[in-house]
Amino acid sequence: MNYNLRFLILDFRFLIVGISLFILINCSQTKTESANKFTNYYRQGEQLYTKNCSNCHQPNGSGLGRVYPPINQSDYMQENFEQVLCLIRNGTQGGLTVNGTHYNQAMPGVPSLTDIEIAQIATYIYNTWSHQRGIVEVTEASRILKQCE
């Protein structure tokens, strides 16, 4: 075999290995960055939930008797994701039925929460207790919150 051809084949192999390593490193960084973002949203969401929501819905999400509904094991949360985000910001004066029980207590919204804070709370409540939704991106929360204004 010609010396130049061997050199070209060797260069091609190194190029393939280099491209493969580049792809593996970038995929690994993307997964790490995504995991870090989820962890950040989740932790911030937990703090915001504790400050703004846990007094009524309780730290364990069990609600408060027949006054405030549970968000842990809540059929309403599972079936009304977009409405839940709107409720966080705007609250409601009407009743809600959760797990077959009617709750008629008004829920005050927290209009001062930013879109990212609502995304963080949603990430927390939708990945705690019996929920496993994954990260709620701020872009998704913003889109939903614009629709409910």
ZAPA-429977 format. One record per atom (N, C-alpha, C, O): residue in three letters; x, y, z; atom name; residue number from 1. Coordinates in steps of 0.001 Angstrom, whole numbers. Example, Ala and Ser with C-alpha at 12.3 -4.5 7.8 and 13.67 -1.06 7.14 Angstrom:
% residues 2
SITE   aa        u        v        w  at    i
SITE  ALA    13190    -5690     7800   N    1
SITE  ALA    12300    -4500     7800  CA    1
SITE  ALA    13200    -3300     7800   C    1
SITE  ALA    14236    -3319     8465   O    1
SITE  SER    12850    -2250     7080   N    2
SITE  SER    13670    -1060     7140  CA    2
SITE  SER    12900       30     7870   C    2
SITE  SER    13409     1138     8039   O    2
END
This chain:
% residues 149
SITE   aa        u        v        w  at    i
SITE  MET      837    -1169        0   N    1
SITE  MET        0        0        0  CA    1
SITE  MET      887     1240        0   C    1
SITE  MET     1952     1252      617   O    1
SITE  ASN      465     2220     -657   N    2
SITE  ASN     1165     3484     -777  CA    2
SITE  ASN     1238     4173      579   C    2
SITE  ASN      293     4108     1366   O    2
SITE  TYR     2373     4839      851   N    3
SITE  TYR     2591     5542     2124  CA    3
SITE  TYR     1541     6644     2330   C    3
SITE  TYR     1024     6801     3436   O    3
SITE  ASN     1227     7396     1291   N    4
SITE  ASN      237     8475     1378  CA    4
SITE  ASN    -1162     7935     1661   C    4
SITE  ASN    -1939     8552     2388   O    4
SITE  LEU    -1470     6788     1085   N    5
SITE  LEU    -2774     6186     1317  CA    5
SITE  LEU    -2898     5723     2770   C    5
SITE  LEU    -3939     5916     3398   O    5
SITE  ARG    -1831     5109     3305   N    6
SITE  ARG    -1839     4699     4712  CA    6
SITE  ARG    -2023     5914     5623   C    6
SITE  ARG    -2795     5874     6581   O    6
SITE  PHE    -1319     6965     5319   N    7
SITE  PHE    -1412     8196     6110  CA    7
SITE  PHE    -2838     8764     6054   C    7
SITE  PHE    -3371     9218     7067   O    7
SITE  LEU    -3437     8733     4882   N    8
SITE  LEU    -4803     9227     4707  CA    8
SITE  LEU    -5792     8381     5496   C    8
SITE  LEU    -6695     8927     6129   O    8
SITE  ILE    -5641     7064     5472   N    9
SITE  ILE    -6519     6170     6227  CA    9
SITE  ILE    -6351     6416     7715   C    9
SITE  ILE    -7341     6453     8446   O    9
SITE  LEU    -5125     6583     8178   N   10
SITE  LEU    -4858     6867     9589  CA   10
SITE  LEU    -5477     8201     9996   C   10
SITE  LEU    -6096     8309    11055   O   10
SITE  ASP    -5307     9219     9147   N   11
SITE  ASP    -5925    10518     9423  CA   11
SITE  ASP    -7443    10399     9502   C   11
SITE  ASP    -8071    11017    10362   O   11
SITE  PHE    -8029     9615     8618   N   12
SITE  PHE    -9474     9427     8608  CA   12
SITE  PHE    -9934     8763     9903   C   12
SITE  PHE   -10957     9147    10469   O   12
SITE  ARG    -9179     7765    10372   N   13
SITE  ARG    -9525     7090    11631  CA   13
SITE  ARG    -9475     8071    12796   C   13
SITE  ARG   -10377     8088    13633   O   13
SITE  PHE    -8428     8885    12853   N   14
SITE  PHE    -8322     9882    13921  CA   14
SITE  PHE    -9472    10889    13845   C   14
SITE  PHE    -9994    11326    14870   O   14
SITE  LEU    -9850    11242    12645   N   15
SITE  LEU   -10958    12169    12466  CA   15
SITE  LEU   -12260    11565    12993   C   15
SITE  LEU   -13029    12241    13676   O   15
SITE  ILE   -12502    10309    12681   N   16
SITE  ILE   -13706     9620    13159  CA   16
SITE  ILE   -13701     9535    14677   C   16
SITE  ILE   -14714     9818    15318   O   16
SITE  VAL   -12572     9150    15258   N   17
SITE  VAL   -12460     9061    16713  CA   17
SITE  VAL   -12680    10437    17335   C   17
SITE  VAL   -13393    10564    18330   O   17
SITE  GLY   -12079    11451    16758   N   18
SITE  GLY   -12231    12813    17272  CA   18
SITE  GLY   -13675    13283    17227   C   18
SITE  GLY   -14167    13859    18198   O   18
SITE  ILE   -14349    13052    16134   N   19
SITE  ILE   -15762    13435    16005  CA   19
SITE  ILE   -16609    12668    17016   C   19
SITE  ILE   -17498    13237    17649   O   19
SITE  SER   -16331    11392    17161   N   20
SITE  SER   -17087    10577    18125  CA   20
SITE  SER   -16906    11093    19539   C   20
SITE  SER   -17879    11208    20284   O   20
SITE  LEU   -15678    11406    19919   N   21
SITE  LEU   -15421    11950    21256  CA   21
SITE  LEU   -16122    13288    21457   C   21
SITE  LEU   -16692    13545    22517   O   21
SITE  PHE   -16076    14138    20433   N   22
SITE  PHE   -16737    15434    20508  CA   22
SITE  PHE   -18240    15269    20753   C   22
SITE  PHE   -18821    15963    21588   O   22
SITE  ILE   -18849    14362    20031   N   23
SITE  ILE   -20289    14109    20185  CA   23
SITE  ILE   -20582    13561    21571   C   23
SITE  ILE   -21527    14010    22220   O   23
SITE  LEU   -19802    12610    22034   N   24
SITE  LEU   -20021    12034    23367  CA   24
SITE  LEU   -19873    13079    24460   C   24
SITE  LEU   -20682    13119    25387   O   24
SITE  ILE   -18864    13917    24368   N   25
SITE  ILE   -18646    14951    25382  CA   25
SITE  ILE   -19790    15950    25371   C   25
SITE  ILE   -20288    16326    26432   O   25
SITE  ASN   -20214    16384    24194   N   26
SITE  ASN   -21313    17351    24117  CA   26
SITE  ASN   -22619    16759    24615   C   26
SITE  ASN   -23381    17449    25293   O   26
SITE  CYS   -22900    15501    24298   N   27
SITE  CYS   -24122    14863    24791  CA   27
SITE  CYS   -24074    14748    26305   C   27
SITE  CYS   -25077    14975    26981   O   27
SITE  SER   -22924    14401    26832   N   28
SITE  SER   -22767    14276    28275  CA   28
SITE  SER   -22955    15626    28953   C   28
SITE  SER   -23606    15712    29995   O   28
SITE  GLN   -22386    16691    28367   N   29
SITE  GLN   -22542    18028    28937  CA   29
SITE  GLN   -24001    18460    28883   C   29
SITE  GLN   -24501    19064    29831   O   29
SITE  THR   -24686    18160    27791   N   30
SITE  THR   -26086    18533    27656  CA   30
SITE  THR   -26928    17843    28724   C   30
SITE  THR   -27795    18472    29329   O   30
SITE  LYS   -26679    16548    28962   N   31
SITE  LYS   -27417    15827    29993  CA   31
SITE  LYS   -27107    16399    31368   C   31
SITE  LYS   -28009    16541    32193   O   31
SITE  THR   -25854    16727    31626   N   32
SITE  THR   -25465    17300    32913  CA   32
SITE  THR   -26100    18667    33094   C   32
SITE  THR   -26623    18973    34165   O   32
SITE  GLU   -26057    19492    32052   N   33
SITE  GLU   -26665    20821    32131  CA   33
SITE  GLU   -28165    20700    32362   C   33
SITE  GLU   -28732    21456    33151   O   33
SITE  SER   -28804    19772    31692   N   34
SITE  SER   -30236    19565    31857  CA   34
SITE  SER   -30560    19104    33278   C   34
SITE  SER   -31520    19580    33884   O   34
SITE  ALA   -29768    18185    33802   N   35
SITE  ALA   -29974    17714    35177  CA   35
SITE  ALA   -29756    18839    36177   C   35
SITE  ALA   -30502    18962    37148   O   35
SITE  ASN   -28737    19660    35944   N   36
SITE  ASN   -28484    20799    36831  CA   36
SITE  ASN   -29628    21806    36779   C   36
SITE  ASN   -30014    22365    37805   O   36
SITE  LYS   -30163    22035    35602   N   37
SITE  LYS   -31279    22973    35464  CA   37
SITE  LYS   -32499    22442    36200   C   37
SITE  LYS   -33173    23191    36908   O   37
SITE  PHE   -32787    21158    36037   N   38
SITE  PHE   -33918    20559    36745  CA   38
SITE  PHE   -33725    20706    38251   C   38
SITE  PHE   -34645    21113    38960   O   38
SITE  THR   -32541    20379    38736   N   39
SITE  THR   -32266    20466    40173  CA   39
SITE  THR   -32434    21893    40669   C   39
SITE  THR   -32994    22112    41743   O   39
SITE  ASN   -31963    22854    39911   N   40
SITE  ASN   -32111    24257    40290  CA   40
SITE  ASN   -33581    24669    40335   C   40
SITE  ASN   -34027    25284    41304   O   40
SITE  TYR   -34328    24331    39290   N   41
SITE  TYR   -35764    24650    39259  CA   41
SITE  TYR   -36472    23988    40441   C   41
SITE  TYR   -37289    24615    41116   O   41
SITE  TYR   -36157    22737    40679   N   42
SITE  TYR   -36824    21974    41737  CA   42
SITE  TYR   -36560    22606    43105   C   42
SITE  TYR   -37491    22800    43887   O   42
SITE  ARG   -35319    22922    43393   N   43
SITE  ARG   -34976    23509    44695  CA   43
SITE  ARG   -35595    24887    44881   C   43
SITE  ARG   -36129    25198    45945   O   43
SITE  GLN   -35520    25704    43846   N   44
SITE  GLN   -36150    27027    43920  CA   44
SITE  GLN   -37659    26880    44076   C   44
SITE  GLN   -38288    27607    44845   O   44
SITE  GLY   -38228    25940    43343   N   45
SITE  GLY   -39666    25691    43427  CA   45
SITE  GLY   -40091    25245    44812   C   45
SITE  GLY   -41150    25643    45296   O   45
SITE  GLU   -39278    24427    45451   N   46
SITE  GLU   -39581    23975    46807  CA   46
SITE  GLU   -39623    25161    47769   C   46
SITE  GLU   -40526    25256    48600   O   46
SITE  GLN   -38655    26060    47659   N   47
SITE  GLN   -38633    27244    48524  CA   47
SITE  GLN   -39838    28137    48258   C   47
SITE  GLN   -40463    28635    49194   O   47
SITE  LEU   -40161    28338    46999   N   48
SITE  LEU   -41311    29174    46643  CA   48
SITE  LEU   -42623    28531    47093   C   48
SITE  LEU   -43525    29222    47564   O   48
SITE  TYR   -42727    27216    46947   N   49
SITE  TYR   -43920    26495    47396  CA   49
SITE  TYR   -44076    26655    48910   C   49
SITE  TYR   -45170    26939    49399   O   49
SITE  THR   -42994    26476    49636   N   50
SITE  THR   -43037    26604    51095  CA   50
SITE  THR   -43507    28002    51489   C   50
SITE  THR   -44321    28155    52399   O   50
SITE  LYS   -43003    28996    50816   N   51
SITE  LYS   -43342    30390    51133  CA   51
SITE  LYS   -44767    30766    50729   C   51
SITE  LYS   -45456    31465    51471   O   51
SITE  ASN   -45210    30309    49565   N   52
SITE  ASN   -46464    30804    48989  CA   52
SITE  ASN   -47642    29841    49018   C   52
SITE  ASN   -48787    30281    48907   O   52
SITE  CYS   -47400    28541    49163   N   53
SITE  CYS   -48468    27569    48953  CA   53
SITE  CYS   -48694    26604    50125   C   53
SITE  CYS   -49811    26132    50337   O   53
SITE  SER   -47646    26319    50870   N   54
SITE  SER   -47720    25229    51849  CA   54
SITE  SER   -48613    25539    53047   C   54
SITE  SER   -49048    24617    53736   O   54
SITE  ASN   -48892    26793    53308   N   55
SITE  ASN   -49770    27117    54435  CA   55
SITE  ASN   -51153    26502    54233   C   55
SITE  ASN   -51761    26012    55185   O   55
SITE  CYS   -51641    26526    53018   N   56
SITE  CYS   -52959    25951    52725  CA   56
SITE  CYS   -52869    24493    52259   C   56
SITE  CYS   -53615    23635    52731   O   56
SITE  HIS   -51956    24229    51338   N   57
SITE  HIS   -51861    22890    50753  CA   57
SITE  HIS   -50967    21960    51563   C   57
SITE  HIS   -50857    20773    51255   O   57
SITE  GLN   -50330    22497    52595   N   58
SITE  GLN   -49500    21763    53542  CA   58
SITE  GLN   -48157    21356    52922   C   58
SITE  GLN   -48059    21144    51714   O   58
SITE  PRO   -47135    21251    53761   N   59
SITE  PRO   -45808    20884    53255  CA   59
SITE  PRO   -45780    19535    52523   C   59
SITE  PRO   -44978    19339    51610   O   59
SITE  ASN   -46642    18626    52918   N   60
SITE  ASN   -46665    17310    52264  CA   60
SITE  ASN   -47701    17220    51144   C   60
SITE  ASN   -47925    16141    50595   O   60
SITE  GLY   -48333    18342    50801   N   61
SITE  GLY   -49284    18373    49691  CA   61
SITE  GLY   -50628    17750    49992   C   61
SITE  GLY   -51416    17525    49074   O   61
SITE  SER   -50916    17460    51265   N   62
SITE  SER   -52147    16757    51618  CA   62
SITE  SER   -53380    17648    51691   C   62
SITE  SER   -54494    17145    51842   O   62
SITE  GLY   -53204    18949    51589   N   63
SITE  GLY   -54332    19865    51707  CA   63
SITE  GLY   -54719    20050    53164   C   63
SITE  GLY   -54040    19571    54072   O   63
SITE  LEU   -55819    20752    53369   N   64
SITE  LEU   -56270    21036    54734  CA   64
SITE  LEU   -57732    20628    54853   C   64
SITE  LEU   -58643    21424    54627   O   64
SITE  GLY   -57928    19358    55215   N   65
SITE  GLY   -59282    18825    55390  CA   65
SITE  GLY   -60138    19043    54172   C   65
SITE  GLY   -59735    18757    53045   O   65
SITE  ARG   -61349    19565    54422   N   66
SITE  ARG   -62273    19856    53317  CA   66
SITE  ARG   -62227    21322    52927   C   66
SITE  ARG   -63084    21811    52191   O   66
SITE  VAL   -61194    22029    53440   N   67
SITE  VAL   -61067    23458    53153  CA   67
SITE  VAL   -60191    23697    51924   C   67
SITE  VAL   -60601    24396    50997   O   67
SITE  TYR   -58993    23120    51912   N   68
SITE  TYR   -58065    23286    50792  CA   68
SITE  TYR   -57708    21913    50232   C   68
SITE  TYR   -57367    21007    50992   O   68
SITE  PRO   -57782    21750    48926   N   69
SITE  PRO   -57588    20421    48324  CA   69
SITE  PRO   -56137    19953    48371   C   69
SITE  PRO   -55210    20758    48457   O   69
SITE  PRO   -55965    18644    48315   N   70
SITE  PRO   -54612    18101    48219  CA   70
SITE  PRO   -54044    18345    46825   C   70
SITE  PRO   -54781    18437    45843   O   70
SITE  ILE   -52749    18445    46761   N   71
SITE  ILE   -52091    18462    45453  CA   71
SITE  ILE   -51239    17205    45289   C   71
SITE  ILE   -50781    16893    44190   O   71
SITE  ASN   -51033    16496    46384   N   72
SITE  ASN   -50415    15180    46334  CA   72
SITE  ASN   -51537    14198    45981   C   72
SITE  ASN   -52592    14210    46617   O   72
SITE  GLN   -51323    13377    45008   N   73
SITE  GLN   -52350    12434    44547  CA   73
SITE  GLN   -53644    13150    44181   C   73
SITE  GLN   -54722    12814    44672   O   73
SITE  SER   -53513    14138    43314   N   74
SITE  SER   -54641    14960    42904  CA   74
SITE  SER   -55005    14692    41448   C   74
SITE  SER   -54197    14912    40546   O   74
SITE  ASP   -56218    14220    41232   N   75
SITE  ASP   -56667    14020    39854  CA   75
SITE  ASP   -56793    15357    39123   C   75
SITE  ASP   -56582    15430    37913   O   75
SITE  TYR   -57136    16403    39857   N   76
SITE  TYR   -57265    17728    39248  CA   76
SITE  TYR   -55923    18184    38673   C   76
SITE  TYR   -55863    18696    37554   O   76
SITE  MET   -54862    17999    39432   N   77
SITE  MET   -53536    18395    38933  CA   77
SITE  MET   -53150    17607    37693   C   77
SITE  MET   -52608    18169    36742   O   77
SITE  GLN   -53423    16323    37698   N   78
SITE  GLN   -53045    15481    36561  CA   78
SITE  GLN   -53815    15865    35294   C   78
SITE  GLN   -53275    15794    34191   O   78
SITE  GLU   -55065    16266    35455   N   79
SITE  GLU   -55927    16521    34298  CA   79
SITE  GLU   -55965    17989    33870   C   79
SITE  GLU   -56496    18296    32802   O   79
SITE  ASN   -55417    18904    34677   N   80
SITE  ASN   -55560    20336    34415  CA   80
SITE  ASN   -54244    21087    34582   C   80
SITE  ASN   -54190    22100    35280   O   80
SITE  PHE   -53197    20599    33953   N   81
SITE  PHE   -51875    21208    34115  CA   81
SITE  PHE   -51888    22711    33831   C   81
SITE  PHE   -51415    23499    34650   O   81
SITE  GLU   -52418    23105    32697   N   82
SITE  GLU   -52406    24520    32329  CA   82
SITE  GLU   -53227    25360    33307   C   82
SITE  GLU   -52825    26467    33666   O   82
SITE  GLN   -54366    24841    33734   N   83
SITE  GLN   -55205    25553    34691  CA   83
SITE  GLN   -54490    25711    36038   C   83
SITE  GLN   -54658    26731    36706   O   83
SITE  VAL   -53707    24729    36437   N   84
SITE  VAL   -52964    24816    37703  CA   84
SITE  VAL   -51989    25992    37652   C   84
SITE  VAL   -51880    26741    38622   O   84
SITE  LEU   -51282    26162    36540   N   85
SITE  LEU   -50372    27293    36419  CA   85
SITE  LEU   -51135    28618    36495   C   85
SITE  LEU   -50670    29569    37122   O   85
SITE  CYS   -52291    28676    35863   N   86
SITE  CYS   -53121    29888    35943  CA   86
SITE  CYS   -53598    30134    37370   C   86
SITE  CYS   -53650    31279    37820   O   86
SITE  LEU   -53946    29070    38080   N   87
SITE  LEU   -54394    29210    39470  CA   87
SITE  LEU   -53283    29746    40365   C   87
SITE  LEU   -53544    30538    41271   O   87
SITE  ILE   -52060    29324    40121   N   88
SITE  ILE   -50946    29809    40935  CA   88
SITE  ILE   -50848    31329    40826   C   88
SITE  ILE   -50662    32013    41833   O   88
SITE  ARG   -50970    31850    39628   N   89
SITE  ARG   -50854    33300    39438  CA   89
SITE  ARG   -52142    34040    39777   C   89
SITE  ARG   -52099    35064    40459   O   89
SITE  ASN   -53286    33542    39313   N   90
SITE  ASN   -54532    34306    39382  CA   90
SITE  ASN   -55494    33864    40470   C   90
SITE  ASN   -56419    34601    40810   O   90
SITE  GLY   -55294    32682    41021   N   91
SITE  GLY   -56217    32168    42024  CA   91
SITE  GLY   -57572    31853    41417   C   91
SITE  GLY   -57732    31821    40197   O   91
SITE  THR   -58542    31622    42287   N   92
SITE  THR   -59903    31355    41831  CA   92
SITE  THR   -60883    31679    42945   C   92
SITE  THR   -60562    31548    44126   O   92
SITE  GLN   -62052    32092    42570   N   93
SITE  GLN   -63135    32338    43524  CA   93
SITE  GLN   -64134    31193    43525   C   93
SITE  GLN   -64882    31012    44486   O   93
SITE  GLY   -64141    30432    42458   N   94
SITE  GLY   -65095    29332    42327  CA   94
SITE  GLY   -64596    28054    42967   C   94
SITE  GLY   -63459    27964    43432   O   94
SITE  GLY   -65457    27094    42978   N   95
SITE  GLY   -65101    25809    43572  CA   95
SITE  GLY   -64344    24910    42616   C   95
SITE  GLY   -64359    25096    41400   O   95
SITE  LEU   -63683    23929    43209   N   96
SITE  LEU   -62953    22911    42455  CA   96
SITE  LEU   -63321    21544    43003   C   96
SITE  LEU   -63587    21393    44196   O   96
SITE  THR   -63333    20563    42139   N   97
SITE  THR   -63536    19190    42590  CA   97
SITE  THR   -62227    18445    42402   C   97
SITE  THR   -61689    18356    41298   O   97
SITE  VAL   -61725    17909    43516   N   98
SITE  VAL   -60468    17179    43505  CA   98
SITE  VAL   -60713    15811    44124   C   98
SITE  VAL   -61196    15710    45252   O   98
SITE  ASN   -60384    14775    43392   N   99
SITE  ASN   -60564    13397    43854  CA   99
SITE  ASN   -61997    13141    44328   C   99
SITE  ASN   -62212    12419    45300   O   99
SITE  GLY   -62969    13733    43642   N  100
SITE  GLY   -64373    13515    43965  CA  100
SITE  GLY   -64907    14371    45102   C  100
SITE  GLY   -66092    14274    45424   O  100
SITE  THR   -64085    15202    45719   N  101
SITE  THR   -64526    16075    46809  CA  101
SITE  THR   -64567    17502    46306   C  101
SITE  THR   -63623    17978    45675   O  101
SITE  HIS   -65689    18195    46595   N  102
SITE  HIS   -65838    19583    46160  CA  102
SITE  HIS   -65254    20527    47210   C  102
SITE  HIS   -65558    20422    48399   O  102
SITE  TYR   -64410    21448    46749   N  103
SITE  TYR   -63807    22474    47603  CA  103
SITE  TYR   -64309    23817    47113   C  103
SITE  TYR   -64202    24122    45925   O  103
SITE  ASN   -64861    24630    48017   N  104
SITE  ASN   -65438    25896    47609  CA  104
SITE  ASN   -64700    27090    48212   C  104
SITE  ASN   -65164    28222    48081   O  104
SITE  GLN   -63590    26870    48853   N  105
SITE  GLN   -62802    27950    49438  CA  105
SITE  GLN   -62075    28709    48331   C  105
SITE  GLN   -61487    28099    47439   O  105
SITE  ALA   -62116    30038    48389   N  106
SITE  ALA   -61378    30835    47401  CA  106
SITE  ALA   -59883    30581    47543   C  106
SITE  ALA   -59368    30409    48648   O  106
SITE  MET   -59202    30560    46413   N  107
SITE  MET   -57745    30422    46423  CA  107
SITE  MET   -57150    31719    45928   C  107
SITE  MET   -57358    32097    44775   O  107
SITE  PRO   -56412    32409    46785   N  108
SITE  PRO   -55765    33626    46299  CA  108
SITE  PRO   -54601    33282    45383   C  108
SITE  PRO   -53829    32367    45669   O  108
SITE  GLY   -54477    33995    44313   N  109
SITE  GLY   -53326    33820    43443  CA  109
SITE  GLY   -52154    34627    43979   C  109
SITE  GLY   -52283    35370    44951   O  109
SITE  VAL   -51027    34468    43335   N  110
SITE  VAL   -49842    35249    43704  CA  110
SITE  VAL   -49362    35943    42426   C  110
SITE  VAL   -48430    35479    41770   O  110
SITE  PRO   -50019    37076    42075   N  111
SITE  PRO   -49688    37742    40819  CA  111
SITE  PRO   -48274    38307    40765   C  111
SITE  PRO   -47775    38619    39684   O  111
SITE  SER   -47627    38440    41911   N  112
SITE  SER   -46261    38969    41922  CA  112
SITE  SER   -45220    37931    41482   C  112
SITE  SER   -44071    38284    41214   O  112
SITE  LEU   -45614    36663    41409   N  113
SITE  LEU   -44672    35634    40954  CA  113
SITE  LEU   -44361    35824    39474   C  113
SITE  LEU   -45257    36071    38667   O  113
SITE  THR   -43088    35706    39131   N  114
SITE  THR   -42676    35794    37734  CA  114
SITE  THR   -42975    34468    37029   C  114
SITE  THR   -43281    33462    37668   O  114
SITE  ASP   -42883    34493    35726   N  115
SITE  ASP   -43102    33266    34948  CA  115
SITE  ASP   -42114    32176    35357   C  115
SITE  ASP   -42490    31010    35477   O  115
SITE  ILE   -40858    32548    35570   N  116
SITE  ILE   -39875    31528    35947  CA  116
SITE  ILE   -40165    30985    37337   C  116
SITE  ILE   -39944    29800    37587   O  116
SITE  GLU   -40650    31814    38243   N  117
SITE  GLU   -40988    31319    39579  CA  117
SITE  GLU   -42164    30349    39518   C  117
SITE  GLU   -42187    29348    40234   O  117
SITE  ILE   -43130    30645    38669   N  118
SITE  ILE   -44256    29717    38507  CA  118
SITE  ILE   -43774    28419    37854   C  118
SITE  ILE   -44234    27339    38224   O  118
SITE  ALA   -42863    28508    36899   N  119
SITE  ALA   -42279    27300    36295  CA  119
SITE  ALA   -41533    26493    37353   C  119
SITE  ALA   -41577    25263    37338   O  119
SITE  GLN   -40863    27163    38253   N  120
SITE  GLN   -40125    26466    39313  CA  120
SITE  GLN   -41080    25803    40304   C  120
SITE  GLN   -40859    24659    40704   O  120
SITE  ILE   -42135    26507    40702   N  121
SITE  ILE   -43133    25891    41591  CA  121
SITE  ILE   -43761    24692    40900   C  121
SITE  ILE   -43925    23634    41508   O  121
SITE  ALA   -44111    24854    39635   N  122
SITE  ALA   -44723    23746    38887  CA  122
SITE  ALA   -43753    22572    38777   C  122
SITE  ALA   -44164    21418    38907   O  122
SITE  THR   -42479    22850    38538   N  123
SITE  THR   -41487    21775    38491  CA  123
SITE  THR   -41457    21040    39824   C  123
SITE  THR   -41374    19812    39858   O  123
SITE  TYR   -41525    21782    40912   N  124
SITE  TYR   -41510    21150    42236  CA  124
SITE  TYR   -42764    20312    42470   C  124
SITE  TYR   -42664    19128    42790   O  124
SITE  ILE   -43938    20914    42315   N  125
SITE  ILE   -45164    20175    42663  CA  125
SITE  ILE   -45461    19046    41688   C  125
SITE  ILE   -46115    18069    42054   O  125
SITE  TYR   -44988    19169    40449   N  126
SITE  TYR   -45226    18112    39463  CA  126
SITE  TYR   -44124    17053    39446   C  126
SITE  TYR   -44093    16197    38563   O  126
SITE  ASN   -43217    17116    40429   N  127
SITE  ASN   -42173    16091    40554  CA  127
SITE  ASN   -41972    15674    42000   C  127
SITE  ASN   -40926    15131    42356   O  127
SITE  THR   -42963    15923    42822   N  128
SITE  THR   -42905    15574    44234  CA  128
SITE  THR   -44108    14702    44549   C  128
SITE  THR   -45112    14724    43836   O  128
SITE  TRP   -43995    13945    45612   N  129
SITE  TRP   -45067    13070    46058  CA  129
SITE  TRP   -45365    12035    44977   C  129
SITE  TRP   -44510    11200    44683   O  129
SITE  SER   -46536    12068    44389   N  130
SITE  SER   -46911    11043    43413  CA  130
SITE  SER   -46738    11504    41962   C  130
SITE  SER   -47190    10822    41042   O  130
SITE  HIS   -46098    12638    41751   N  131
SITE  HIS   -45993    13210    40399  CA  131
SITE  HIS   -44577    13065    39850   C  131
SITE  HIS   -43601    13149    40596   O  131
SITE  GLN   -44473    12847    38543   N  132
SITE  GLN   -43173    12719    37871  CA  132
SITE  GLN   -43260    13290    36462   C  132
SITE  GLN   -43185    12540    35489   O  132
SITE  ARG   -43415    14586    36339   N  133
SITE  ARG   -43590    15227    35042  CA  133
SITE  ARG   -42278    15622    34378   C  133
SITE  ARG   -42192    15618    33150   O  133
SITE  GLY   -41267    15959    35146   N  134
SITE  GLY   -40037    16515    34581  CA  134
SITE  GLY   -40076    18029    34688   C  134
SITE  GLY   -41009    18599    35254   O  134
SITE  ILE   -39067    18667    34146   N  135
SITE  ILE   -38955    20117    34264  CA  135
SITE  ILE   -40085    20817    33514   C  135
SITE  ILE   -40485    20404    32426   O  135
SITE  VAL   -40584    21881    34124   N  136
SITE  VAL   -41545    22756    33458  CA  136
SITE  VAL   -40734    23976    33027   C  136
SITE  VAL   -40368    24814    33851   O  136
SITE  GLU   -40465    24062    31754   N  137
SITE  GLU   -39631    25147    31229  CA  137
SITE  GLU   -40355    26485    31337   C  137
SITE  GLU   -41581    26547    31238   O  137
SITE  VAL   -39597    27539    31537   N  138
SITE  VAL   -40176    28875    31652  CA  138
SITE  VAL   -40891    29267    30356   C  138
SITE  VAL   -41897    29974    30402   O  138
SITE  THR   -40396    28825    29218   N  139
SITE  THR   -41062    29151    27953  CA  139
SITE  THR   -42454    28533    27897   C  139
SITE  THR   -43392    29157    27402   O  139
SITE  GLU   -42592    27313    28401   N  140
SITE  GLU   -43904    26657    28450  CA  140
SITE  GLU   -44821    27385    29424   C  140
SITE  GLU   -45988    27632    29120   O  140
SITE  ALA   -44293    27727    30592   N  141
SITE  ALA   -45097    28448    31594  CA  141
SITE  ALA   -45536    29806    31045   C  141
SITE  ALA   -46691    30193    31224   O  141
SITE  SER   -44655    30522    30394   N  142
SITE  SER   -44995    31839    29825  CA  142
SITE  SER   -46101    31734    28802   C  142
SITE  SER   -47033    32537    28795   O  142
SITE  ARG   -45996    30736    27936   N  143
SITE  ARG   -47036    30529    26913  CA  143
SITE  ARG   -48385    30289    27568   C  143
SITE  ARG   -49392    30866    27157   O  143
SITE  ILE   -48408    29448    28576   N  144
SITE  ILE   -49662    29115    29273  CA  144
SITE  ILE   -50199    30327    30026   C  144
SITE  ILE   -51395    30614    29973   O  144
SITE  LEU   -49323    31033    30719   N  145
SITE  LEU   -49760    32185    31523  CA  145
SITE  LEU   -50301    33313    30658   C  145
SITE  LEU   -51189    34045    31094   O  145
SITE  LYS   -49793    33469    29459   N  146
SITE  LYS   -50335    34480    28531  CA  146
SITE  LYS   -51768    34152    28144   C  146
SITE  LYS   -52587    35051    27950   O  146
SITE  GLN   -52070    32867    28033   N  147
SITE  GLN   -53415    32435    27626  CA  147
SITE  GLN   -54437    32643    28729   C  147
SITE  GLN   -55624    32795    28443   O  147
SITE  CYS   -54006    32654    29977   N  148
SITE  CYS   -54995    32742    31064  CA  148
SITE  CYS   -55141    34157    31615   C  148
SITE  CYS   -55866    34370    32587   O  148
SITE  GLU   -54469    35113    31011   N  149
SITE  GLU   -54598    36499    31500  CA  149
SITE  GLU   -55874    37119    30998   C  149
SITE  GLU   -56159    38277    31301   O  149
END
